[in-house]
Amino acid sequence: MLFLLGYTYFHPMNYLASIGRYAIMIKEVFKKPTKWRIMKSLILKEVDELIFGSLGILIFIAFFMGAVVAIQTALNITSELIPKNLVGFATRQSIILEFAPTFCSIIMAGKVGSYITSSIGTMRVTEQIDALEVMGVNALNYLVFPKIVALCLYPFIISIAMYVGIFGGWMAAVFGGFSTSADFIAGVQLDFIPFHVAYAFLKTLVFAFVLATVPSYHGFYMTGGALEVGKASTTSFVWTSVVIIVANYILTQLLLGQ
Amino acid sequence: MIEVNDIHKSFDNSHILKGVTTSFQKGKTNLIIGQSGSGKTVFLKCLLGLFTPEEGTISYDGKIYTDLTDEQKRDLRQEMGMVFQGSALFDSMTVEGNVKFPLEMFTKQSKSEMQDRADFVLKRVNLVDAHHKYPSEISGGMQKRVAIARAIVMNPKYLFCDEPNSGLDPKTAIVIDNLIKEITEEYNITTVINTHDMNSVMEIGEKILFLKDGLKAWEGSNKEIFKTDNETVTDFVYSSDLFKKVRQMYIEERN
């Protein structure tokens, strides 16, 4: 797996050291808070950048994702014995359980993760982080904490993605002639388990924390110049995706496994 | 006054600072010179507390940095101003925002008090029309002035400058040098400047520390540097033909 990530040889100590440094970074983020008056404006700025700035792309992706899931399900129903409402049921389950929380988080690792790594990395390269530290500012709290708080609203955009995804499925199924509106809606309402939504939001919150902290780690501790900022962004995307996928497996096993 | 006693600093297997001892006086412009890779930046970052030396001590008016608690270190850092080589202005803030930043972070001043203070320091560095511009919209010389304004806005006791006139034309470089010297004398602060610029050395170097391979090779004033026979220093200082001729004239005049 490490080979696939672009590493030709494995240094266990390097990875252990990185995990340790990441843990120390998280501890530092919550130490010595910045003045609330300043922090408030930083949080609002990050909410605008990370949450509202991602809304458009996530709605677009969720709509087409739902549409494709509906079409694929409909095309694979070949037996007459399978009820027609399965299209709506499968679309709802796929979107709520996996596609909206996990797939959207991988997209966000690219969009938001790269932004976070490159913006913090550029601050490192141009000595802006050194300037904060010389002034006596806890740079990690100042830069990373507002991102963590802002991304606590991530479940909000994922809930919109869920709705839009199912709506996209309905559009594709009904207007593509794969299912009737009544069948699709019946499927969406069939055997609904509210805990599945809670599970999805819980996962989303964990992913939000990963999305805020892993790219920040790669940006904050990067060394070098402009070229390294680009490399750090790519590495950050890879590792954020890996952590999200592994966390997804662990959370699914813990919350839905027997 | 800053006193440095036998500091050592290494990275991985390379020993960068190999025991530097010196002191920097209050109200004077102290310059650190030396070739690239001589340990100047590491030395300056040790003075700023960004790097911790493995051995030796640095004391600020008698307070030894490594003996201070985190709280005391933070308080001490608020008494320091730093002008970075690339200015290190916050891109997302205007000139005024950059200057007000330390006030907003560490003081309980009202908005009008902060505005007055920002206006005052920007005027002090001769920058009156750029309040609402972003760093990317102003020239390198103006960025350096903003960086100086930000560094002095909290009335620091210690001012550190890393290559303050790198990338500037000679005229602007002299303006920046003179500004730093004036501010040092006016506010009676301990100023330490890391530089390659021989004009700065000659113009404002009240105390000069010459580093070579992580060791103190020479120290003295800008007047003494003309007279020194230390070959390491003369090789570095008089590496240009112009300075060689100036020195030759000086020696001939003296004889």
HADDOCK unambig.tbl for C-alpha pairs under 7 A between the chains (distance, minus, plus):
assign (segid A and resid 35 and name CA) (segid B and resid 105 and name CA) 6.60 0.50 0.50
assign (segid A and resid 126 and name CA) (segid B and resid 86 and name CA) 6.73 0.50 0.50
assign (segid A and resid 126 and name CA) (segid B and resid 88 and name CA) 5.77 0.50 0.50
assign (segid A and resid 127 and name CA) (segid B and resid 88 and name CA) 5.30 0.50 0.50
assign (segid A and resid 128 and name CA) (segid B and resid 88 and name CA) 4.77 0.50 0.50
assign (segid A and resid 128 and name CA) (segid B and resid 89 and name CA) 6.49 0.50 0.50
assign (segid A and resid 128 and name CA) (segid B and resid 90 and name CA) 6.35 0.50 0.50
assign (segid A and resid 131 and name CA) (segid B and resid 88 and name CA) 6.55 0.50 0.50
assign (segid A and resid 134 and name CA) (segid B and resid 48 and name CA) 6.60 0.50 0.50
assign (segid A and resid 134 and name CA) (segid B and resid 77 and name CA) 6.06 0.50 0.50
assign (segid A and resid 135 and name CA) (segid B and resid 77 and name CA) 5.70 0.50 0.50
assign (segid A and resid 135 and name CA) (segid B and resid 78 and name CA) 5.56 0.50 0.50
assign (segid A and resid 136 and name CA) (segid B and resid 74 and name CA) 5.09 0.50 0.50
assign (segid A and resid 136 and name CA) (segid B and resid 77 and name CA) 5.38 0.50 0.50
assign (segid A and resid 136 and name CA) (segid B and resid 78 and name CA) 6.08 0.50 0.50
